[in-house]
Amino acid sequence: MKPPIFVRTFTKKERNALEAGLRSSDAFVLRRCQILLASARAERAPRIAENLGCGSQTVRNAIHDFNRRGLGALQAGSSRPKEIHAAFDEGRAESLPQMLHHQPSKFGKQSTFWTLAMAAEVSFEEGITDRRVSGETIRATLARLGVRWERAKAGSRAPIQNTREKRGSRSADPAGREPSGVGLGLRG
């Protein structure tokens, strides 16, 4: 079993800064000061975590950070990941919009319209991605390529007969011909 971890001894300047931090409006600074001062009173990490309603690993991280950086530990670091692994490399990312230009039925799906989840599933099945990804990953990849994803709207592809019925007697020109573009979403 590992020995408990405690914060190192404070200098006078550090103690004053930590006590002043208890009045901070910044929640991160306030929490760090509470953790560090409790550790200086020889409270153990699980007990501090229980009292403050946070995880014991959060307490240990704060103590390690202070022991390493001093008062610099009161500054929140970036929450951005240090390394990002793209689900699509450039070559594979370019094949995603090409896939979406085909009907989902070509890939064995029963739907008329693509959903992000379906696109994620098919991209894995077709080998465009090496692992299953989320619909949000598909959306972000399309955005990176400059492609805007819009959800299909109900009734946007009405059957030809419904379009003709809606137009009623206006649907045919005086010569009796049908207007061009009926059922293709074009307005006459």
N, C-alpha and C positions, 0 to 999 in steps of 0.2 A: 504494500500500500504506500502510495506517495505521501510525503509529509505535506501538511497544509501550507498554502502560500499566503504570505502577508506582504504588505507594502513595505518598502524600505523606510528608514527614519527620515522625516521631513527636515528641511532647513527651516529657519524662521520665516523666510520669504515664501516658501512653498506652503507652509501651514497657514499663513495670512491669506494667500491667494485662494487656497481651498476653502477656508471659512467664508471668504467673500463670495466665493462661487455658490454657496448655499442660498444666496439671495439673487442669483442670476435668473433672468427671464428665459434663458436658453435651456431647454429641457436636457440636452446632452450634457452640458456643463454641470447642471445641478445634479444629475444622476451620477456622473463621474466623481464629483466632490463627495457625495454621500457614500459612495462605495469606498473611496480611498480613506476617508476619515473613519469609517467603520472598521476597515482593515487595520488602521493604525491603533484602534482600541482592542486589537487582537481578536476580533470576530472572524470566524471562518467563512469561506466563500459561500457554502450552501445556506448558512444562517443569514448572511447579508442578502443573498438572492431572495430568500423567503420574505424577509422584512420589506424589501423594496419591490417585490413582485416582478422580478426579472429572472433570467436563467443563471445558473451558477457559472456557466461558461462565460457569460457576459461579465460577471464579476472578475473571474480569473483573467479575462482579456484586458480589462481596465487596469488591474494590478500590474500585469506584465508590461503593459504599455507605459504606465507611469514609471515603473522601475527602469525602463529602457530610455524614455524620452523626457522624464520630468514633467514640468508644467505643460509641455507640448502635447501631452496626452489629453488636455482639456479641449483641444481643437479637434472637431470631427473631421475624419479623413473622408476621402471620396468613397462613395458607395458604388462607383463604377467598377465593373470587373477589370482585373488587370489584363486578362487575356480573353478574347472573344473568338469562338470557333464558329465559323459560318457553316450552316447546314448545307449550303449550296456553294460549290466553287463557281467561278465565272462561266465555264463551259456548260455546266449543268443548269445554272440559273437561267441561261439563255433558252434552254429547252423547255422551261416551265411555261412561258407564254404560248409557245408552239403547241404544247400539250393541251392547254386550255382553249385553243381555237378549234379543237375537235369536240364533238358531242361526247358526253360522259358514257353514252351507250357503247361507243367504240371500245371502251375500257371495261365493259361488263357491268356498268351501273344502270340502274333503272330510272334515273332522274333525267329531266330535260335540261336542267340548269346545274352548273357547278356550284358547290359550296366550298368554303375554305377547308373544312374538315375532309370533304371528299377529295379535293385536290391534294391534300397532304397524304391521304391514304394511297391514291393512285401514283403519286410521285415516288412513294416508297416501293410500291408494287412494280413500277416500271424501271426501277433502278436509278432514278434521278437523284434520290437521296440514299445515303448508306444506312440511315436509321429512320424510324418513324419520327415525324416532326408535328408540330401543332399547326392549326389553321393560322394562328398569329404569325408563325414563322413564314408561312406561304405569303401572307399579306405583306409582311416586312420585306421579303425578297422581291415581290412584285413592285413595291414602292421604290426599292433601291434601283430597279431597272426602269423606273419612270412609268410603270403601268399602274393605273388607278383601279382598284377593285370596287365594284358596286354590287350590292345585292340585287338579284333579279326582282322585279316588281310583279305582283300578281296581275294577270291579264295583259301583260305586255306582248304576248304572242297569241292573240286570239285566233281560233280556227277561221278559215276562209268563210264558211257558211255563216258564222256569227257576225263577221264583219259585214257581209252582204245584207243580213237581216237588219243590222243597225242602220245601214244606209237606206234601207227601204227602196222606194221608187227612184231615189236619186242615184242608185248604184249603176244604172246603165245610161250610156249617152244616147242621144236621139237615134243613132243608127243601131242601137241594141247591143253594142259591144260592152263588155265588162271593162271597168277602169283598170289601168295598169297599177301594179303594186298592191293589190288587195291581198291581205294576209301576210305581207312582208313588213308591216310596221310603217309603211309609207303613208303619208297623208295626201289625199287627192285634191 
